[in-house]
Amino acid sequence: SICFDPSSDLTLLTSGDIDKNIKIWDTENGNCKGELKGHNKDVTSLKWSIDGNYFASGSTDKTIKLWDLKTLKEICTIPTLGYGAINDISLLNTGEQLIIAAAHNDGKITVWDAQRKSLFIEIKENSQQKEIRSLSFSPDGKYLLSGGFDNKIKIYDVMNNFNSSGELDHNDKVVSVRWHPDLPIIVST
């Protein structure tokens, strides 16, 4: 997984399948500025909140970690035990709470309150229990988009307790979904 810091285009975060660590790179000179250690298995997802204030990682060790890049320290760990390994995460900062959605390989989507490290809601709409591969909160925070191995893109209404707001079909497995940062457009592969 790889992502840029939205507040500084000179900071890039990377994590590989084999390496359990997250590396912080200075894109201006190519130097590694630091490394975040804490996951016990592969790191599958690195995400910033849209406002750039929070950074999190998801792993096949079934944990989500919230990080402080100024101190290179872990802020907290959210254990998602009882669910499958994490394929992807997405963050939403409402100003009042930080919400982290996790896509699991057992076909479930879980939504967590990061401050309380507690489960906010479990979305069980995937009746075939096929792997959920990708999640993305809309830039305005009103919707959550998911894509998975059931060949569907699903849209959930955040303001209406994550109830389904629609779905689109693919001819095959959906491995990635994203919202356009400014327009009401989604992209999927």
C-alpha positions in Angstrom: 0.0 0.0 0.0 1.1 3.5 -0.7 -0.2 7.0 0.0 0.8 10.7 0.1 0.3 13.0 3.1 -2.5 15.3 1.9 -1.0 18.2 3.9 2.5 17.8 2.4 3.3 16.4 -1.1 6.8 15.8 0.1 5.8 12.9 2.4 5.0 9.5 1.1 4.1 6.4 3.1 4.7 2.8 1.9 4.3 -0.7 3.2 5.0 -4.0 1.4 3.3 -7.4 1.6 6.3 -9.1 3.3 7.5 -6.2 5.5 5.2 -5.6 8.5 6.5 -2.0 8.8 5.5 1.3 7.3 8.2 3.5 5.8 8.0 7.3 5.6 9.8 8.8 2.6 10.9 12.3 1.7 9.9 12.6 -2.0 12.2 15.6 -2.5 15.4 13.7 -1.9 14.3 10.0 -1.8 15.5 9.5 1.8 13.6 7.3 4.3 12.6 9.7 7.2 11.5 6.9 9.5 9.7 3.6 10.1 6.5 2.7 12.0 6.6 -0.7 13.6 3.8 -2.4 15.4 1.8 -4.8 13.1 2.5 -8.5 13.4 1.5 -9.4 9.8 1.3 -7.7 6.4 0.1 -4.1 6.3 -2.6 -4.1 3.6 -3.9 -0.5 3.8 -2.5 3.0 4.5 -5.0 5.9 4.7 -5.1 9.5 5.7 -8.3 11.1 6.8 -9.6 13.5 4.1 -8.7 16.5 6.3 -5.1 15.2 6.7 -5.2 15.2 10.5 -5.1 11.4 11.0 -3.2 8.5 9.5 -4.1 4.8 10.0 -3.0 1.4 8.8 -4.9 -1.9 8.5 -3.3 -5.3 8.5 -3.9 -9.0 8.1 -3.2 -9.3 11.8 -6.8 -8.0 12.2 -5.8 -4.7 13.8 -6.2 -1.0 12.8 -3.5 1.3 14.1 -3.7 5.1 14.4 -0.4 6.9 14.1 1.2 10.2 15.0 3.8 11.0 12.3 5.4 13.9 14.3 6.5 11.5 17.0 6.5 8.3 15.0 4.4 6.7 17.7 1.3 4.7 17.7 -1.7 6.5 19.1 -4.0 3.5 19.5 -4.8 0.0 18.3 -8.3 -1.1 17.4 -8.5 -4.9 17.5 -11.0 -6.3 15.0 -10.8 -9.9 16.4 -13.8 -12.0 15.4 -13.6 -10.7 11.9 -11.5 -11.7 8.9 -8.2 -10.1 8.0 -8.4 -6.4 6.9 -8.1 -5.7 3.1 -8.7 -2.0 3.2 -9.7 0.9 5.5 -11.2 4.4 5.1 -11.2 7.3 7.6 -13.8 9.9 8.3 -13.3 12.8 10.7 -16.6 14.3 11.5 -15.1 16.9 13.8 -16.7 15.2 16.8 -15.4 11.7 16.2 -13.0 9.8 14.0 -14.7 6.9 12.2 -12.7 4.1 10.6 -14.4 1.6 8.2 -12.6 -1.7 7.6 -13.2 -4.1 4.7 -12.6 -7.8 5.7 -11.8 -10.9 3.7 -14.8 -12.7 5.4 -17.3 -10.4 3.5 -18.0 -8.0 6.4 -17.6 -4.3 6.8 -17.0 -3.0 10.2 -17.2 0.7 11.3 -15.2 1.8 14.4 -15.2 4.8 16.7 -11.5 5.4 16.9 -11.5 7.4 20.1 -13.4 4.7 22.0 -11.8 1.8 20.1 -15.3 0.3 19.9 -17.4 -1.1 17.1 -19.9 1.5 15.8 -21.7 -0.8 13.4 -21.3 -4.0 11.4 -22.6 -4.0 7.9 -23.8 -7.5 7.0 -25.3 -6.9 3.6 -23.0 -9.2 1.7 -25.1 -12.3 1.9 -22.7 -14.4 -0.1 -19.9 -13.6 2.4 -17.6 -12.8 -0.4 -14.4 -10.8 0.3 -14.8 -7.0 0.5 -11.6 -5.5 -1.1 -12.0 -1.8 -1.0 -13.7 1.1 0.9 -13.9 4.8 0.4 -15.8 7.6 2.3 -17.1 10.3 0.1 -15.3 13.7 0.4 -18.4 15.2 2.1 -18.6 12.2 4.5 -22.2 11.4 3.6 -21.6 8.0 1.9 -19.4 4.9 2.1 -18.5 3.1 -1.0 -17.5 -0.6 -1.1 -16.3 -3.0 -3.7 -15.8 -6.8 -3.4 -15.7 -10.2 -4.8 -19.5 -10.3 -5.2 -19.0 -8.2 -8.4 -20.8 -5.2 -6.9 -20.1 -1.7 -5.9 -22.3 -0.7 -2.9 -23.1 2.7 -1.6 -24.1 3.2 2.1 -25.7 6.3 3.6 -23.6 7.3 6.6 -26.3 9.7 7.9 -28.9 7.0 7.8 -27.1 4.4 10.0 -25.1 3.0 7.0 -28.2 1.7 5.2 -27.8 0.7 1.6 -28.3 3.6 -0.8 -27.7 1.8 -4.1 -25.5 -0.6 -5.9 -23.8 -1.0 -9.3 -22.7 -4.2 -11.0 -19.3 -5.3 -12.4 -18.8 -8.3 -14.7 -16.2 -9.6 -12.3 -14.6 -9.0 -8.9 -14.2 -5.4 -7.7 -10.8 -4.8 -6.3 -10.7 -1.0 -5.8 -13.2 1.8 -5.5 -12.6 5.6 -5.0 -14.5 8.8 -5.0 -13.4 11.8 -7.0 -12.1 14.5 -4.6 -14.4 17.2 -5.9 -17.0 15.8 -8.3 -19.8 13.3 -7.7 -17.9 10.6 -9.6 -16.7 7.2 -8.5 -14.0 5.0 -10.1 -13.8 1.3 -9.8 -11.5 -1.5 -11.1 
